[in-house]
C-alpha cells in the first residue's frame, strides 16, 4: 500500500485517496516531514513553497503534487502517473 502525506485542510483529497486504497496521513504546514521518520511515496500540498515545509532538504524521491485548483480525482490521476 502506498503511503501518502496530505497537507491539513485537504480533507476531501485525504478521504478520496483513502477510499482508493492509499495509506494517507495528514501533516501540518509547520511539520518537518523529514523529522517524522516516515517514508512517504508522495506528498500533496496546496500552493505553498515546498521549501517552507522542509521538503527541499529531505532526501526523497517522492513526488510532490501541488493540489491547488485540482479535484481529488485529478490528484489521483497525478499519483497514478507518478507511480508508473
Secondary structure, DSSP 8 states (H G I E B T S, - for coil): --EEEEETT-HHHHHHHHHTT-EEEEE-TT--GGGGT---SEEEE-SS-GGGGT-TTS----EEEE-TT--HHHHHHHHHHHT-
